[in-house]
Amino acid sequence: MIPSELRQREKADRARGSIIVVRNMHERKALMYRLASGFVVLPGGFGTLDELMEIATWNQLSLVTKPIVFEPSDRPSPSPQNATSSPLRHLVS
């Protein structure tokens, strides 16, 4: 699932499997949330953190409830595990 403006830059046409092209990041997040039964957070950058925070916020507000699992890594990334204090601390095992 990729926004149309990132399709060429990210070489999405080379990806295996099916590709869903959406208009923008907001549409991408909404569609991902609708289609998912839960979320696995892999090491990533600020985009990953943005998506995690939105999903965690929706769960916290009880708009929906879907599990969030963090995949551990030795690579540092901007994630709640690296924060000194975070409202997501209780989600990290």
Buried (B, 14 or more C-beta within 10 A) or exposed (E): BBBEEBBEEEEBEEEEEEEEBBEEBEBBBEEBBEEEEEBEBEBBEEEBBBBBBBBBEBBEEEEEEEEBEBEEEEEEBBBBBEEEEBEBEEBBE
